Amino acid sequence: MKKFRFPEDGDVTADIRERYGFDGDLLDIYAQNDGVKVHKWHHYLPLYDRYFSRYRNTPVKFLEIGVNNGGSLQMWRRYLGKDAVLCGIDINPDCAQYDGQSGMVRIGSQDDPAFLAKVVEEMGGVDVVLDDGSHRMAHIEASLRVLFPLLTTGGTYMIEDLHTAYYPRFGGGFHAPENFYNTVRRMIDDMHMWYHNNKPAQLPQMKREISGVHVHDSIVVIDKAEAQRPTHSRVQK
């Protein structure tokens, strides 16, 4: 079995710089975190910066599923800036203690459609969803079905820790139909409906609004934009 490397705290910055070639504000914010605890896989840091940097210093409405020790919301506040509308949700009532520290915290389940809709309404909409919740296949699917239609056009939906898609105890497995990467394949098929006859859409709740799907180690990012029928030209001058 592969042994994962967990550097000592003092090596966090060097590990991320050396292995991923990443440097910048987010690395400093993460590696120098103080107060409440934050826990992230190191290869996530450059991916966060790639997909979320455009939202910095804007009034982005950012929803994180999973609050845990409150450190992630603190990291996002320091990274995104004072104008961001931050909300974290968690099923654990102990997480209510973090409400108001770096953003809103609301207690409820990520597979409760009424709760999710109420949170988004309270936020005034949602531009970014980061699913770092239970990591269970059924819960990931339930949140996606509710939140993606509510996501702002041009917004970003990120799901992390998807190595759990291969773990039976999370409802996944290499050959399990519920493995979330099977849903990703359906997204890709729906994106390419112009070219095949398998209609209607397999994920109708996403309404031809997937403009991109990015797959990384344990992370999937979905771009939301209205799908346009492809056209092409031959141009010669």
N, C-alpha and C positions, 0 to 999 in steps of 0.2 A: 504494500500500500504506500502511496506517495506520502512523504512527510512534508507538511507545509511549514514554511519558514515564518516564525513570529519574532521579528527583531525586538531587542530591548528598546524602551522608549527613546533613548538617546540616539538610536540608529534609524528612526522613522524617516527623517528628512533625507538622509543619505541613501537609504534603501529605495525610496521613491524616485529620487533624482537619478540614481545609477541604473536602476532596472527599467524605468519607464521614460527616462529623459524628460521628466516633467519638473517644472519649477514655476513659481509664481505665488500670487496672493493666497490662493486656496491651500497650497501646500503649507505656507506659513501659518495660516489660520488653523489648519488641522493639527499640525505637528506641535504647535505651541498652545494648544487648547488648555484652558484652565477652568476650574469650577466643575460643572457637571460633566460627566463622562461622555465621550463620543467614541464609537467603535466602527471602523470602516475597513474593508479590504483595500490594500494599497493601490491596486490597479484601477479602482473606481475613481480616484482623485482626478487623473487626466480626463476621464470620460465625463465626469461632472463639469469640468471646466469647458470641455468641448461643446456640450449641449446647453449649458446654463449660463455661460458667460454673457450672452447677448441680453440677458435679463438683468444684469447688474445695474444698480442705481436707477431702476425704473420701478413703477408701482405694480410690479408683477404680483399676481395672485397665485401663491405657491402652496400646494397642499401636499403634506407628507403623511403617508399612512405608516404608523408606527412611531411612537415617541420614545419608548424605552427609558433611558436615563436623562433625556432632555438635551443631550449634547449635540445632537444633529440639528435641531432647530436653532440652537445657539450658533452653530457653524454657519447655517444658512443666513442668519441675520447679519453676521459679520461679513459674509461674502456678498450677499445680494444688496445690502444697504438698508437704510432706515425707512425708505419708502415702500419696501416690499410688504405685501399683506401675507403673513405667514400663518398657517394653521396646521397643527398636527393632530391626528386622531389616534386613539388607542383604546383597546377593550379593557385595559387594566385601570381600575379607578384610581390607583396610586399615582398615575400620571397626571391627575388633575392638579397636583402641586406645582407643575411647571406652567400652568396657564398664566399668561401675562409676563413671563420672564423674557422670552424672545419672540413670542407670538401667541396666538390663541391655541388652546388645547381643548379638545372636545372628546368626551368619553362615549364610545359606541363601537359597534362592530363594522368591519369593512365589508361585510356581506349583507348589510341592512340597507336596502335601497332608500327607505324613507329617511334614515339618519344621514346618509351621504348627500342626498338632495338638500336636506335642511342645512348642512354644513356649507355646501357650495352657495346656497342662497345667502347665508349669513356673511360669507366672504365677498359677496357681490360678483360671483363668477369665479372661474378658475382657468389659469393660463398654463400651469405646470402641475402635473401629478407625479409624485415619486412614491411608488409602492414598495415600502420596506416594512410590510406588515407581518402577517403570520407566515408568509411564504408557502401556504397551502394552495394546491392547484385550484380547488373549488373557490377559495376566497379571492384569488387573483382574478379568476374569470368573472366572479360576481362584481367585483369593484370595476373592472374594465367595462362590463356591460352597462353599468350605471354612469360612470364618470366620463368615459370617452365621448358620448353624445353631448355632455355638458361642457366639455373642454372648448375653449376659445379656438376659432379657426386660426391656424398658424401656431397653435400651442404644441406642447411637448408632453408625452406620456412615457415615463421611464419605470420599468420594473426591474428590481435588482434581486440579487441572491437566488438567481434561477438555477443554480446547481441543484436546488431542491427538486427541480423537475425530474431528477433521476432517482429520488429517494422515495421508496414506498410509504414511509411514515408521513410524508407530506402529500400523499395522494398521487405521487408520480411513479416513475420507473422507466427504464430504458425502452421497453416495449408497451408501456401503459398508454391506452388511448387518451387518458387525462393529462399526460405530459404536456406542459404548456407550449412546447415547441411544435406540437401538432396544430395548435391554434395559430401560431406564427405562420406555419405553412398555409393555412387557410387564408390568412391575411394577404400573403403574397399571391395566392391564386386569385383572390378578389381584386387585387390591384391590377391584375393582368386579364380581367374579364373581356377586354377588347379583343383578345386573341384566342379565346376558347369558348366552347358552347356549354360549359358547366354553369348554368344560370338557374335560379336566381342566386344572389350572393350568399355565401355560407355564413357570413357574419353581418346580417342585415342591419344590426344596431350601429354599425360603423359606416353605413350609407355612402360608400364610395368616397370616404373622406380620409383615406390613408394615402398620404403622398410619399411616405418613405418608412421603411422598417430597417433598423440597424441592429445587428446581432453581435454582441461582444461576449467575452467570457462572463457568464452569469448575469448579463444585463441585456435587456431588449429595450430599444427606444423607438417609439412610434411618433411620426410627424403627422399632424392633422392639417389637411388642406383639401379643398374641393378638387376632386379628380377631374382632369380635363381630358377629353378624347384626344389621343395623340394625332398629330399631323406631321407631315414631312414635306420638304421641298428639295428641288434640285436647282441650284443657283450657279450661274456662270456669267462672268463678266469679261 
